[in-house]
Structure formats: C-alpha cells, structure tokens
Amino acid sequence: MSLKFANKNKLALYVFLACISACGNVVIAYVTKIMLNSAQYHRGSLKQLIKMPY
C-alpha cells in the first residue's frame, strides 16, 4: 500500500542503491572465501593472495 503513495524517483533510487549494497556484500563474502581457502590449504604465498587476478 505504501508503494502506491511513494515517489517513483526515490523508490527507483532506493532500489538502485540497495542493489549496489548487495553487490558489496557479495564481494566481501567472495574475498573472505578466498582468504579462508588460502589459509586452510596453504597454497601459494601472500603475494599471490594480494595480486589482482587479471
């Protein structure tokens, strides 16, 4: 019911910012997974962990 009275521009901006926030959470979870795997299996070195994967 509140969506009926909401400003469409503010609602679109809210959805856009919520998607950006969700993507940030996914990135943090992915980096945490990489760090945990590196610590658990002892593959590579710290330089390989920090290096960009390009």
mmCIF file of the N, C-alpha and C atoms, coordinates in Angstrom:
data_MODEL
# 
_entry.id   MODEL 
# 
loop_
_atom_site.group_PDB 
_atom_site.id 
_atom_site.type_symbol 
_atom_site.label_atom_id 
_atom_site.label_alt_id 
_atom_site.label_comp_id 
_atom_site.label_asym_id 
_atom_site.label_entity_id 
_atom_site.label_seq_id 
_atom_site.pdbx_PDB_ins_code 
_atom_site.Cartn_x 
_atom_site.Cartn_y 
_atom_site.Cartn_z 
_atom_site.occupancy 
_atom_site.B_iso_or_equiv 
_atom_site.pdbx_formal_charge 
_atom_site.auth_seq_id 
_atom_site.auth_comp_id 
_atom_site.auth_asym_id 
_atom_site.auth_atom_id 
_atom_site.pdbx_PDB_model_num 
ATOM 1   N N  . MET A 1 1  ? 0.819  -1.191  0.000   1.00 0.00 ? 1  MET A N  1 
ATOM 2   C CA . MET A 1 1  ? 0.000  0.000   0.000   1.00 0.00 ? 1  MET A CA 1 
ATOM 3   C C  . MET A 1 1  ? 0.863  1.255   0.000   1.00 0.00 ? 1  MET A C  1 
ATOM 4   N N  . SER A 1 2  ? 1.990  1.230   0.711   1.00 0.00 ? 2  SER A N  1 
ATOM 5   C CA . SER A 1 2  ? 2.830  2.422   0.768   1.00 0.00 ? 2  SER A CA 1 
ATOM 6   C C  . SER A 1 2  ? 3.508  2.697   -0.571  1.00 0.00 ? 2  SER A C  1 
ATOM 7   N N  . LEU A 1 3  ? 3.679  1.671   -1.413  1.00 0.00 ? 3  LEU A N  1 
ATOM 8   C CA . LEU A 1 3  ? 4.266  1.888   -2.735  1.00 0.00 ? 3  LEU A CA 1 
ATOM 9   C C  . LEU A 1 3  ? 3.355  2.733   -3.621  1.00 0.00 ? 3  LEU A C  1 
ATOM 10  N N  . LYS A 1 4  ? 2.077  2.710   -3.329  1.00 0.00 ? 4  LYS A N  1 
ATOM 11  C CA . LYS A 1 4  ? 1.120  3.499   -4.099  1.00 0.00 ? 4  LYS A CA 1 
ATOM 12  C C  . LYS A 1 4  ? 1.362  4.996   -3.910  1.00 0.00 ? 4  LYS A C  1 
ATOM 13  N N  . PHE A 1 5  ? 1.805  5.386   -2.725  1.00 0.00 ? 5  PHE A N  1 
ATOM 14  C CA . PHE A 1 5  ? 1.989  6.797   -2.417  1.00 0.00 ? 5  PHE A CA 1 
ATOM 15  C C  . PHE A 1 5  ? 3.447  7.235   -2.484  1.00 0.00 ? 5  PHE A C  1 
ATOM 16  N N  . ALA A 1 6  ? 4.354  6.325   -2.735  1.00 0.00 ? 6  ALA A N  1 
ATOM 17  C CA . ALA A 1 6  ? 5.781  6.661   -2.752  1.00 0.00 ? 6  ALA A CA 1 
ATOM 18  C C  . ALA A 1 6  ? 6.144  7.399   -4.033  1.00 0.00 ? 6  ALA A C  1 
ATOM 19  N N  . ASN A 1 7  ? 7.127  8.271   -3.898  1.00 0.00 ? 7  ASN A N  1 
ATOM 20  C CA . ASN A 1 7  ? 7.659  8.978   -5.049  1.00 0.00 ? 7  ASN A CA 1 
ATOM 21  C C  . ASN A 1 7  ? 8.433  7.971   -5.911  1.00 0.00 ? 7  ASN A C  1 
ATOM 22  N N  . LYS A 1 8  ? 8.117  7.893   -7.182  1.00 0.00 ? 8  LYS A N  1 
ATOM 23  C CA . LYS A 1 8  ? 8.720  6.872   -8.060  1.00 0.00 ? 8  LYS A CA 1 
ATOM 24  C C  . LYS A 1 8  ? 10.228 7.075   -8.208  1.00 0.00 ? 8  LYS A C  1 
ATOM 25  N N  . ASN A 1 9  ? 10.681 8.333   -8.249  1.00 0.00 ? 9  ASN A N  1 
ATOM 26  C CA . ASN A 1 9  ? 12.115 8.597   -8.380  1.00 0.00 ? 9  ASN A CA 1 
ATOM 27  C C  . ASN A 1 9  ? 12.874 8.124   -7.147  1.00 0.00 ? 9  ASN A C  1 
ATOM 28  N N  . LYS A 1 10 ? 12.343 8.400   -5.979  1.00 0.00 ? 10 LYS A N  1 
ATOM 29  C CA . LYS A 1 10 ? 13.002 7.969   -4.745  1.00 0.00 ? 10 LYS A CA 1 
ATOM 30  C C  . LYS A 1 10 ? 12.978 6.450   -4.609  1.00 0.00 ? 10 LYS A C  1 
ATOM 31  N N  . LEU A 1 11 ? 11.905 5.838   -5.050  1.00 0.00 ? 11 LEU A N  1 
ATOM 32  C CA . LEU A 1 11 ? 11.809 4.380   -4.998  1.00 0.00 ? 11 LEU A CA 1 
ATOM 33  C C  . LEU A 1 11 ? 12.833 3.736   -5.933  1.00 0.00 ? 11 LEU A C  1 
ATOM 34  N N  . ALA A 1 12 ? 12.989 4.282   -7.132  1.00 0.00 ? 12 ALA A N  1 
ATOM 35  C CA . ALA A 1 12 ? 13.974 3.756   -8.079  1.00 0.00 ? 12 ALA A CA 1 
ATOM 36  C C  . ALA A 1 12 ? 15.388 3.947   -7.539  1.00 0.00 ? 12 ALA A C  1 
ATOM 37  N N  . LEU A 1 13 ? 15.659 5.091   -6.939  1.00 0.00 ? 13 LEU A N  1 
ATOM 38  C CA . LEU A 1 13 ? 16.974 5.344   -6.349  1.00 0.00 ? 13 LEU A CA 1 
ATOM 39  C C  . LEU A 1 13 ? 17.239 4.386   -5.193  1.00 0.00 ? 13 LEU A C  1 
ATOM 40  N N  . TYR A 1 14 ? 16.232 4.133   -4.379  1.00 0.00 ? 14 TYR A N  1 
ATOM 41  C CA . TYR A 1 14 ? 16.380 3.197   -3.263  1.00 0.00 ? 14 TYR A CA 1 
ATOM 42  C C  . TYR A 1 14 ? 16.700 1.790   -3.764  1.00 0.00 ? 14 TYR A C  1 
ATOM 43  N N  . VAL A 1 15 ? 15.998 1.338   -4.797  1.00 0.00 ? 15 VAL A N  1 
ATOM 44  C CA . VAL A 1 15 ? 16.247 0.004   -5.351  1.00 0.00 ? 15 VAL A CA 1 
ATOM 45  C C  . VAL A 1 15 ? 17.649 -0.068  -5.938  1.00 0.00 ? 15 VAL A C  1 
ATOM 46  N N  . PHE A 1 16 ? 18.076 0.974   -6.638  1.00 0.00 ? 16 PHE A N  1 
ATOM 47  C CA . PHE A 1 16 ? 19.416 1.012   -7.222  1.00 0.00 ? 16 PHE A CA 1 
ATOM 48  C C  . PHE A 1 16 ? 20.488 0.948   -6.140  1.00 0.00 ? 16 PHE A C  1 
ATOM 49  N N  . LEU A 1 17 ? 20.352 1.741   -5.094  1.00 0.00 ? 17 LEU A N  1 
ATOM 50  C CA . LEU A 1 17 ? 21.336 1.737   -4.007  1.00 0.00 ? 17 LEU A CA 1 
ATOM 51  C C  . LEU A 1 17 ? 21.310 0.421   -3.232  1.00 0.00 ? 17 LEU A C  1 
ATOM 52  N N  . ALA A 1 18 ? 20.153 -0.192  -3.106  1.00 0.00 ? 18 ALA A N  1 
ATOM 53  C CA . ALA A 1 18 ? 20.072 -1.496  -2.442  1.00 0.00 ? 18 ALA A CA 1 
ATOM 54  C C  . ALA A 1 18 ? 20.804 -2.559  -3.251  1.00 0.00 ? 18 ALA A C  1 
ATOM 55  N N  . CYS A 1 19 ? 20.714 -2.491  -4.573  1.00 0.00 ? 19 CYS A N  1 
ATOM 56  C CA . CYS A 1 19 ? 21.446 -3.445  -5.428  1.00 0.00 ? 19 CYS A CA 1 
ATOM 57  C C  . CYS A 1 19 ? 22.949 -3.247  -5.297  1.00 0.00 ? 19 CYS A C  1 
ATOM 58  N N  . ILE A 1 20 ? 23.399 -2.008  -5.240  1.00 0.00 ? 20 ILE A N  1 
ATOM 59  C CA . ILE A 1 20 ? 24.827 -1.737  -5.058  1.00 0.00 ? 20 ILE A CA 1 
ATOM 60  C C  . ILE A 1 20 ? 25.295 -2.270  -3.708  1.00 0.00 ? 20 ILE A C  1 
ATOM 61  N N  . SER A 1 21 ? 24.506 -2.073  -2.683  1.00 0.00 ? 21 SER A N  1 
ATOM 62  C CA . SER A 1 21 ? 24.858 -2.578  -1.355  1.00 0.00 ? 21 SER A CA 1 
ATOM 63  C C  . SER A 1 21 ? 24.925 -4.102  -1.346  1.00 0.00 ? 21 SER A C  1 
ATOM 64  N N  . ALA A 1 22 ? 23.994 -4.750  -2.011  1.00 0.00 ? 22 ALA A N  1 
ATOM 65  C CA . ALA A 1 22 ? 24.001 -6.214  -2.081  1.00 0.00 ? 22 ALA A CA 1 
ATOM 66  C C  . ALA A 1 22 ? 25.233 -6.719  -2.821  1.00 0.00 ? 22 ALA A C  1 
ATOM 67  N N  . CYS A 1 23 ? 25.618 -6.029  -3.891  1.00 0.00 ? 23 CYS A N  1 
ATOM 68  C CA . CYS A 1 23 ? 26.828 -6.423  -4.626  1.00 0.00 ? 23 CYS A CA 1 
ATOM 69  C C  . CYS A 1 23 ? 28.061 -6.272  -3.743  1.00 0.00 ? 23 CYS A C  1 
ATOM 70  N N  . GLY A 1 24 ? 28.093 -5.241  -2.916  1.00 0.00 ? 24 GLY A N  1 
ATOM 71  C CA . GLY A 1 24 ? 29.210 -5.070  -1.988  1.00 0.00 ? 24 GLY A CA 1 
ATOM 72  C C  . GLY A 1 24 ? 29.301 -6.215  -1.006  1.00 0.00 ? 24 GLY A C  1 
ATOM 73  N N  . ASN A 1 25 ? 28.161 -6.678  -0.520  1.00 0.00 ? 25 ASN A N  1 
ATOM 74  C CA . ASN A 1 25 ? 28.159 -7.817  0.400   1.00 0.00 ? 25 ASN A CA 1 
ATOM 75  C C  . ASN A 1 25 ? 28.652 -9.084  -0.280  1.00 0.00 ? 25 ASN A C  1 
ATOM 76  N N  . VAL A 1 26 ? 28.295 -9.267  -1.543  1.00 0.00 ? 26 VAL A N  1 
ATOM 77  C CA . VAL A 1 26 ? 28.754 -10.444 -2.286  1.00 0.00 ? 26 VAL A CA 1 
ATOM 78  C C  . VAL A 1 26 ? 30.264 -10.399 -2.472  1.00 0.00 ? 26 VAL A C  1 
ATOM 79  N N  . VAL A 1 27 ? 30.806 -9.230  -2.765  1.00 0.00 ? 27 VAL A N  1 
ATOM 80  C CA . VAL A 1 27 ? 32.256 -9.087  -2.944  1.00 0.00 ? 27 VAL A CA 1 
ATOM 81  C C  . VAL A 1 27 ? 32.982 -9.399  -1.642  1.00 0.00 ? 27 VAL A C  1 
ATOM 82  N N  . ILE A 1 28 ? 32.478 -8.907  -0.531  1.00 0.00 ? 28 ILE A N  1 
ATOM 83  C CA . ILE A 1 28 ? 33.113 -9.178  0.765   1.00 0.00 ? 28 ILE A CA 1 
ATOM 84  C C  . ILE A 1 28 ? 33.078 -10.674 1.069   1.00 0.00 ? 28 ILE A C  1 
ATOM 85  N N  . ALA A 1 29 ? 31.969 -11.335 0.781   1.00 0.00 ? 29 ALA A N  1 
ATOM 86  C CA . ALA A 1 29 ? 31.878 -12.783 1.012   1.00 0.00 ? 29 ALA A CA 1 
ATOM 87  C C  . ALA A 1 29 ? 32.851 -13.541 0.114   1.00 0.00 ? 29 ALA A C  1 
ATOM 88  N N  . TYR A 1 30 ? 33.006 -13.109 -1.129  1.00 0.00 ? 30 TYR A N  1 
ATOM 89  C CA . TYR A 1 30 ? 33.925 -13.771 -2.061  1.00 0.00 ? 30 TYR A CA 1 
ATOM 90  C C  . TYR A 1 30 ? 35.373 -13.619 -1.605  1.00 0.00 ? 30 TYR A C  1 
ATOM 91  N N  . VAL A 1 31 ? 35.753 -12.420 -1.193  1.00 0.00 ? 31 VAL A N  1 
ATOM 92  C CA . VAL A 1 31 ? 37.121 -12.193 -0.717  1.00 0.00 ? 31 VAL A CA 1 
ATOM 93  C C  . VAL A 1 31 ? 37.379 -12.997 0.551   1.00 0.00 ? 31 VAL A C  1 
ATOM 94  N N  . THR A 1 32 ? 36.409 -13.067 1.437   1.00 0.00 ? 32 THR A N  1 
ATOM 95  C CA . THR A 1 32 ? 36.556 -13.864 2.652   1.00 0.00 ? 32 THR A CA 1 
ATOM 96  C C  . THR A 1 32 ? 36.736 -15.337 2.312   1.00 0.00 ? 32 THR A C  1 
ATOM 97  N N  . LYS A 1 33 ? 35.994 -15.832 1.327   1.00 0.00 ? 33 LYS A N  1 
ATOM 98  C CA . LYS A 1 33 ? 36.134 -17.226 0.900   1.00 0.00 ? 33 LYS A CA 1 
ATOM 99  C C  . LYS A 1 33 ? 37.531 -17.494 0.364   1.00 0.00 ? 33 LYS A C  1 
ATOM 100 N N  . ILE A 1 34 ? 38.053 -16.584 -0.443  1.00 0.00 ? 34 ILE A N  1 
ATOM 101 C CA . ILE A 1 34 ? 39.404 -16.752 -0.991  1.00 0.00 ? 34 ILE A CA 1 
ATOM 102 C C  . ILE A 1 34 ? 40.433 -16.782 0.128   1.00 0.00 ? 34 ILE A C  1 
ATOM 103 N N  . MET A 1 35 ? 40.303 -15.885 1.087   1.00 0.00 ? 35 MET A N  1 
ATOM 104 C CA . MET A 1 35 ? 41.265 -15.834 2.190   1.00 0.00 ? 35 MET A CA 1 
ATOM 105 C C  . MET A 1 35 ? 41.177 -17.083 3.057   1.00 0.00 ? 35 MET A C  1 
ATOM 106 N N  . LEU A 1 36 ? 39.974 -17.576 3.317   1.00 0.00 ? 36 LEU A N  1 
ATOM 107 C CA . LEU A 1 36 ? 39.827 -18.789 4.121   1.00 0.00 ? 36 LEU A CA 1 
ATOM 108 C C  . LEU A 1 36 ? 40.391 -20.007 3.400   1.00 0.00 ? 36 LEU A C  1 
ATOM 109 N N  . ASN A 1 37 ? 40.152 -20.110 2.102   1.00 0.00 ? 37 ASN A N  1 
ATOM 110 C CA . ASN A 1 37 ? 40.715 -21.220 1.335   1.00 0.00 ? 37 ASN A CA 1 
ATOM 111 C C  . ASN A 1 37 ? 42.233 -21.156 1.322   1.00 0.00 ? 37 ASN A C  1 
ATOM 112 N N  . SER A 1 38 ? 42.780 -19.966 1.196   1.00 0.00 ? 38 SER A N  1 
ATOM 113 C CA . SER A 1 38 ? 44.233 -19.809 1.193   1.00 0.00 ? 38 SER A CA 1 
ATOM 114 C C  . SER A 1 38 ? 44.821 -20.211 2.540   1.00 0.00 ? 38 SER A C  1 
ATOM 115 N N  . ALA A 1 39 ? 44.168 -19.847 3.614   1.00 0.00 ? 39 ALA A N  1 
ATOM 116 C CA . ALA A 1 39 ? 44.670 -20.193 4.949   1.00 0.00 ? 39 ALA A CA 1 
ATOM 117 C C  . ALA A 1 39 ? 44.509 -21.685 5.238   1.00 0.00 ? 39 ALA A C  1 
ATOM 118 N N  . GLN A 1 40 ? 43.468 -22.290 4.710   1.00 0.00 ? 40 GLN A N  1 
ATOM 119 C CA . GLN A 1 40 ? 43.199 -23.694 5.002   1.00 0.00 ? 40 GLN A CA 1 
ATOM 120 C C  . GLN A 1 40 ? 44.101 -24.635 4.218   1.00 0.00 ? 40 GLN A C  1 
ATOM 121 N N  . TYR A 1 41 ? 44.336 -24.345 2.952   1.00 0.00 ? 41 TYR A N  1 
ATOM 122 C CA . TYR A 1 41 ? 45.063 -25.283 2.094   1.00 0.00 ? 41 TYR A CA 1 
ATOM 123 C C  . TYR A 1 41 ? 46.522 -24.904 1.867   1.00 0.00 ? 41 TYR A C  1 
ATOM 124 N N  . HIS A 1 42 ? 46.973 -23.756 2.349   1.00 0.00 ? 42 HIS A N  1 
ATOM 125 C CA . HIS A 1 42 ? 48.373 -23.320 2.288   1.00 0.00 ? 42 HIS A CA 1 
ATOM 126 C C  . HIS A 1 42 ? 48.939 -23.380 0.875   1.00 0.00 ? 42 HIS A C  1 
ATOM 127 N N  . ARG A 1 43 ? 48.169 -22.959 -0.099  1.00 0.00 ? 43 ARG A N  1 
ATOM 128 C CA . ARG A 1 43 ? 48.665 -22.912 -1.474  1.00 0.00 ? 43 ARG A CA 1 
ATOM 129 C C  . ARG A 1 43 ? 49.096 -21.490 -1.790  1.00 0.00 ? 43 ARG A C  1 
ATOM 130 N N  . GLY A 1 44 ? 50.252 -21.350 -2.434  1.00 0.00 ? 44 GLY A N  1 
ATOM 131 C CA . GLY A 1 44 ? 50.712 -20.039 -2.849  1.00 0.00 ? 44 GLY A CA 1 
ATOM 132 C C  . GLY A 1 44 ? 51.335 -19.257 -1.712  1.00 0.00 ? 44 GLY A C  1 
ATOM 133 N N  . SER A 1 45 ? 51.449 -17.978 -1.940  1.00 0.00 ? 45 SER A N  1 
ATOM 134 C CA . SER A 1 45 ? 52.065 -17.094 -0.958  1.00 0.00 ? 45 SER A CA 1 
ATOM 135 C C  . SER A 1 45 ? 51.173 -15.879 -0.743  1.00 0.00 ? 45 SER A C  1 
ATOM 136 N N  . LEU A 1 46 ? 51.606 -15.015 0.145   1.00 0.00 ? 46 LEU A N  1 
ATOM 137 C CA . LEU A 1 46 ? 50.843 -13.805 0.428   1.00 0.00 ? 46 LEU A CA 1 
ATOM 138 C C  . LEU A 1 46 ? 50.814 -12.894 -0.795  1.00 0.00 ? 46 LEU A C  1 
ATOM 139 N N  . LYS A 1 47 ? 51.897 -12.866 -1.565  1.00 0.00 ? 47 LYS A N  1 
ATOM 140 C CA . LYS A 1 47 ? 51.930 -12.033 -2.774  1.00 0.00 ? 47 LYS A CA 1 
ATOM 141 C C  . LYS A 1 47 ? 50.876 -12.490 -3.780  1.00 0.00 ? 47 LYS A C  1 
ATOM 142 N N  . GLN A 1 48 ? 50.678 -13.787 -3.907  1.00 0.00 ? 48 GLN A N  1 
ATOM 143 C CA . GLN A 1 48 ? 49.663 -14.290 -4.832  1.00 0.00 ? 48 GLN A CA 1 
ATOM 144 C C  . GLN A 1 48 ? 48.255 -13.962 -4.340  1.00 0.00 ? 48 GLN A C  1 
ATOM 145 N N  . LEU A 1 49 ? 48.067 -13.892 -3.047  1.00 0.00 ? 49 LEU A N  1 
ATOM 146 C CA . LEU A 1 49 ? 46.754 -13.560 -2.490  1.00 0.00 ? 49 LEU A CA 1 
ATOM 147 C C  . LEU A 1 49 ? 46.402 -12.103 -2.755  1.00 0.00 ? 49 LEU A C  1 
ATOM 148 N N  . ILE A 1 50 ? 47.398 -11.225 -2.674  1.00 0.00 ? 50 ILE A N  1 
ATOM 149 C CA . ILE A 1 50 ? 47.166 -9.791  -2.835  1.00 0.00 ? 50 ILE A CA 1 
ATOM 150 C C  . ILE A 1 50 ? 47.068 -9.400  -4.311  1.00 0.00 ? 50 ILE A C  1 
ATOM 151 N N  . LYS A 1 51 ? 47.772 -10.100 -5.179  1.00 0.00 ? 51 LYS A N  1 
ATOM 152 C CA . LYS A 1 51 ? 47.840 -9.770  -6.602  1.00 0.00 ? 51 LYS A CA 1 
ATOM 153 C C  . LYS A 1 51 ? 46.459 -9.831  -7.248  1.00 0.00 ? 51 LYS A C  1 
ATOM 154 N N  . MET A 1 52 ? 46.209 -8.902  -8.173  1.00 0.00 ? 52 MET A N  1 
ATOM 155 C CA . MET A 1 52 ? 44.943 -8.869  -8.899  1.00 0.00 ? 52 MET A CA 1 
ATOM 156 C C  . MET A 1 52 ? 44.880 -10.038 -9.880  1.00 0.00 ? 52 MET A C  1 
ATOM 157 N N  . PRO A 1 53 ? 43.736 -10.704 -10.008 1.00 0.00 ? 53 PRO A N  1 
ATOM 158 C CA . PRO A 1 53 ? 43.639 -11.910 -10.849 1.00 0.00 ? 53 PRO A CA 1 
ATOM 159 C C  . PRO A 1 53 ? 43.399 -11.617 -12.326 1.00 0.00 ? 53 PRO A C  1 
ATOM 160 N N  . TYR A 1 54 ? 44.105 -10.676 -12.926 1.00 0.00 ? 54 TYR A N  1 
ATOM 161 C CA . TYR A 1 54 ? 43.913 -10.368 -14.350 1.00 0.00 ? 54 TYR A CA 1 
ATOM 162 C C  . TYR A 1 54 ? 44.892 -11.144 -15.169 1.00 0.00 ? 54 TYR A C  1 
# 
